[in-house]
């Protein structure tokens, strides 16, 4: 196990270096820089001298070729220094830390709700396979999965923000109301819950449709195995066969799916967070690319890469827990 863990960590470190190197090369070769974007927004009658431009390039770290700049960034990373945001002038860790809470709130609630509904739906669909109610549910779930989340978001905003305006059912974009600082603690919790409702629906329904069909597909294969026929022959009830025998033996692909969803906990969703004005990681990623905020882009890339590798490693360890036959010794 220790040797396996060491090999995975070494491979993960090499993967991180490769990913960050490619991303750094791409962003440094994008058209425009933080300086040119700022100049485009400034007064056109004011010209910046060549000497002043060189000083600004040196201050932003843009005076070096990008391969040298990358290894300079890598050296700072070894000291746990991700630099300062060009746009906000604050440490990158602080800028990202401000967005972790809203994204984590939305993503964990979405994943929890999706699994809470998907598991019983998948088991129900397996037990009722081929019948009219199961087929109707499947058609509805396929329709949900086919509906783009941004289309659903716009429709929900149209209904709950525009058609229901000036009513008690009106739901506004954003995470909190304008008078949030003056609210009591229960009122703050309720206010965040109301603002969370629409984004949560859009984040959840596609995952719910996919996860439930994923569970049913694996269950259909499991219930055809010999040990299921043996359990039925011994007089085990339908629920016991489905939950304790069939579902338990489909946990390996299930934990694989769970591990792959780990980056989504902090990844956010760019389009949905823009539509609902949700101050999360996806919106931060979009803004950092728009304003060529290189340190923030690299910080987010590093974080998501680490989460992806950690999710795969977590799935490997969960394999050994759900299936004792698997060993990494």
C-alpha positions in Angstrom: 0.0 0.0 0.0 2.8 2.4 0.9 4.7 1.7 -2.4 1.4 2.2 -4.3 0.7 5.5 -2.6 4.3 6.7 -3.3 4.0 5.8 -7.0 0.6 7.6 -7.3 2.0 10.7 -5.5 5.0 10.9 -7.8 2.8 10.4 -10.9 0.4 13.0 -9.6 3.2 15.6 -9.1 4.5 15.0 -12.6 0.9 15.4 -13.9 0.5 18.7 -12.0 3.7 20.1 -13.5 2.6 19.1 -17.0 -0.9 20.5 -16.7 0.3 23.8 -15.1 3.0 24.2 -17.7 0.5 23.8 -20.6 -2.0 26.1 -19.0 0.7 28.7 -18.3 1.8 28.6 -21.9 -1.7 29.0 -23.2 -2.7 32.0 -21.0 0.6 33.8 -21.7 0.0 33.4 -25.4 -3.6 34.6 -25.4 -4.2 37.9 -27.2 -3.9 40.9 -24.8 -2.3 41.3 -21.4 -3.5 42.9 -18.1 -1.8 46.1 -19.2 -3.3 46.3 -22.7 -6.8 45.7 -21.2 -6.3 48.4 -18.6 -5.1 50.8 -21.3 -8.2 50.0 -23.4 -10.3 51.2 -20.5 -8.3 54.3 -19.7 -8.5 57.8 -21.2 -7.2 57.5 -24.8 -5.8 61.1 -24.7 -3.3 59.9 -22.1 -0.3 58.0 -23.5 2.0 55.8 -21.5 5.7 56.2 -22.2 7.9 53.3 -23.2 9.8 53.6 -19.9 6.7 53.6 -17.9 5.4 50.5 -19.8 8.6 48.7 -19.0 8.2 49.5 -15.3 4.7 48.1 -15.4 5.8 45.0 -17.3 8.4 44.4 -14.6 5.9 45.0 -11.8 3.5 42.5 -13.3 6.2 40.0 -14.1 5.6 40.3 -17.8 9.1 41.3 -18.8 10.4 37.7 -18.8 9.8 35.0 -21.5 6.9 32.8 -20.5 9.1 29.6 -19.9 11.3 31.5 -17.5 8.2 33.1 -15.9 6.7 29.6 -15.4 9.7 28.3 -13.5 9.7 31.5 -11.4 6.0 30.8 -10.6 6.9 27.1 -9.8 9.6 28.3 -7.4 7.2 30.6 -5.6 4.7 27.7 -5.5 7.4 25.6 -3.7 7.2 28.3 -1.0 3.4 28.1 -1.0 3.2 31.6 -2.6 0.7 31.8 -5.5 1.3 35.5 -6.0 -1.1 38.5 -5.9 -4.1 39.0 -8.1 -3.5 41.6 -10.9 -7.1 42.7 -10.7 -7.7 42.9 -7.0 -4.2 43.4 -5.7 -4.7 40.7 -3.0 -3.0 37.3 -2.5 -4.4 34.7 -4.8 -5.1 32.4 -1.9 -7.3 35.0 -0.3 -9.2 35.8 -3.5 -9.9 32.1 -4.0 -10.8 31.6 -0.4 -13.5 34.2 -0.6 -15.3 32.2 -3.3 -14.9 28.7 -1.8 -17.8 29.1 0.6 -20.6 30.0 -1.9 -19.4 27.3 -4.3 -19.1 24.6 -1.6 -22.5 25.5 -0.3 -24.1 25.1 -3.8 -22.1 22.0 -4.9 -22.4 20.0 -1.8 -26.1 20.6 -1.5 -26.5 19.7 -5.2 -24.5 16.4 -4.9 -26.2 15.4 -1.7 -29.7 16.1 -3.1 -28.9 14.3 -6.4 -27.7 11.1 -4.6 -30.5 11.3 -2.1 -33.0 11.1 -4.9 -31.0 9.1 -7.5 -30.4 6.0 -5.4 -34.1 5.3 -4.5 -35.1 6.2 -8.1 -32.5 3.8 -9.5 -33.6 1.0 -7.2 -37.2 1.7 -8.0 -36.6 1.6 -11.7 -34.7 -1.7 -11.4 -37.6 -3.3 -9.4 -40.2 -2.0 -11.9 -38.1 -2.5 -15.1 -40.2 -2.7 -18.3 -43.4 -1.5 -16.7 -45.3 1.6 -17.7 -44.4 3.6 -14.6 -40.7 2.8 -15.0 -40.8 3.7 -18.7 -42.6 7.0 -18.0 -40.0 7.9 -15.3 -37.2 7.0 -17.7 -38.6 9.2 -20.5 -38.9 12.1 -18.0 -35.3 11.6 -16.7 -34.0 11.5 -20.3 -35.8 14.7 -21.1 -34.4 16.4 -18.0 -30.9 15.2 -18.9 -31.3 16.6 -22.5 -32.5 20.0 -21.3 -29.5 22.4 -21.1 -29.1 23.9 -17.6 -28.7 27.4 -18.9 -32.1 27.2 -20.7 -33.7 26.0 -17.5 -32.0 28.8 -15.6 -33.4 31.5 -17.9 -36.9 30.0 -17.8 -36.8 29.8 -14.0 -35.6 33.4 -13.7 -38.3 34.5 -16.1 -41.0 32.9 -14.0 -39.7 33.6 -10.4 -38.0 36.9 -11.0 -40.1 38.6 -13.7 -43.6 37.0 -13.7 -43.8 36.8 -9.9 -42.2 40.2 -9.2 -43.5 42.2 -6.3 -45.0 39.0 -4.8 -43.8 36.8 -1.9 -42.6 34.2 -4.4 -40.2 36.4 -6.2 -36.7 35.0 -6.2 -33.8 37.3 -7.2 -30.3 36.5 -8.5 -27.4 36.7 -6.2 -26.6 35.0 -2.9 -28.1 37.4 -0.4 -30.6 40.3 -0.3 -29.6 44.0 -0.1 -30.6 44.2 3.6 -28.7 41.0 4.5 -26.3 42.7 7.0 -29.3 43.9 9.1 -31.0 40.5 9.4 -31.0 38.2 12.4 -29.2 34.8 12.1 -32.4 32.8 11.3 -33.4 35.5 8.7 -30.0 35.2 7.1 -30.2 31.5 6.8 -33.7 31.7 5.3 -32.5 34.5 2.9 -29.6 32.4 1.7 -31.9 29.4 1.3 -34.3 31.3 -0.9 -31.5 32.6 -3.1 -30.0 29.1 -3.3 -33.2 27.5 -4.5 -33.1 28.3 -8.2 -29.3 27.6 -8.7 -29.7 24.4 -6.8 -32.5 23.1 -9.1 -30.4 23.8 -12.2 -27.2 22.3 -10.7 -29.1 19.2 -9.5 -31.6 18.0 -12.1 -29.1 16.9 -14.8 -27.0 15.0 -12.2 -30.1 13.4 -10.8 -31.1 12.1 -14.2 -27.6 10.8 -15.0 -27.0 9.2 -11.6 -30.3 7.4 -11.5 -29.9 5.9 -14.9 -26.3 5.0 -14.0 -27.4 3.2 -10.9 -30.2 1.4 -12.9 -27.8 0.3 -15.6 -25.4 -1.3 -13.1 -28.3 -2.8 -11.1 -29.7 -4.5 -14.3 -26.3 -6.2 -14.7 -26.1 -7.2 -11.1 -29.5 -8.8 -10.7 -28.7 -11.2 -13.5 -25.8 -12.7 -11.6 -25.9 -16.2 -10.0 -25.7 -14.9 -6.4 -28.9 -13.0 -6.9 -30.8 -16.1 -8.0 -29.3 -17.9 -5.0 -30.5 -15.2 -2.6 -34.0 -15.4 -4.1 -34.0 -19.2 -3.8 -33.2 -18.9 -0.1 -36.3 -16.8 0.4 -34.7 -13.3 0.6 -37.3 -10.5 0.1 -37.2 -8.2 -2.9 -35.9 -5.1 -1.0 -33.2 -7.2 0.7 -32.1 -8.6 -2.6 -32.0 -5.2 -4.2 -30.2 -3.3 -1.4 -28.0 -5.8 0.4 -27.1 -8.0 -2.5 -27.4 -6.2 -5.8 -26.7 -2.6 -4.9 -23.9 -3.5 -2.6 -22.1 -5.2 -5.5 -22.5 -2.2 -7.8 -20.6 0.2 -5.4 -17.3 0.0 -7.4 -18.6 2.0 -10.4 -20.6 4.1 -8.0 -17.6 5.2 -6.0 -15.8 5.8 -9.3 -18.5 8.3 -10.2 -18.3 9.8 -6.7 -14.5 10.3 -7.0 -14.9 11.9 -10.4 -17.4 14.4 -9.0 -14.9 15.6 -6.3 -13.5 18.4 -8.5 -17.0 19.7 -9.1 -17.3 20.5 -5.4 -15.1 23.6 -5.9 -15.1 23.9 -9.7 -18.4 25.8 -10.0 -20.3 26.4 -13.2 -19.4 29.4 -15.2 -22.6 29.9 -17.1 -25.0 29.2 -14.2 -23.1 31.4 -11.8 -23.1 34.2 -14.3 -26.9 33.9 -14.8 -27.7 33.7 -11.1 -25.0 36.2 -10.1 -23.7 33.6 -7.7 -20.2 34.6 -6.3 -18.6 31.2 -6.8 -15.5 29.7 -8.4 -16.9 29.4 -11.9 -17.6 33.1 -12.0 -14.1 33.8 -10.6 -12.6 31.7 -13.3 -14.5 33.6 -16.0 -13.6 37.0 -14.6 -9.9 36.0 -14.3 -9.7 34.9 -17.9 -11.6 38.0 -19.1 -9.2 40.4 -17.2 -6.1 38.2 -18.0 -5.5 37.7 -14.2 -2.7 35.2 -14.7 -2.0 34.4 -11.0 -5.6 33.7 -10.3 -6.0 31.5 -13.4 -3.0 29.5 -12.3 -4.2 29.2 -8.8 -7.6 27.9 -9.9 -6.0 25.5 -12.4 -3.7 24.1 -9.7 -6.6 23.7 -7.2 -8.8 21.8 -9.7 -6.0 19.6 -10.9 -5.2 18.6 -7.3 -8.9 17.9 -6.7 -9.1 15.7 -9.8 -6.1 13.7 -8.9 -7.3 13.4 -5.3 -10.7 12.2 -6.5 -9.1 9.4 -8.5 -6.9 8.4 -5.6 -9.9 8.5 -3.3 -11.9 6.2 -5.6 -9.0 3.7 -5.7 -9.0 3.5 -1.9 -12.7 3.2 -1.8 -12.5 0.2 -4.1 -10.6 -1.7 -1.4 -13.2 -0.8 1.2 -16.3 -1.8 -0.8 -14.6 -4.9 -2.3 -12.2 -6.8 0.0 -10.9 -8.8 -2.9 -9.0 -5.6 -4.2 -5.6 -5.0 -2.6 -2.8 -2.6 -3.4 -0.1 -4.5 -1.5 
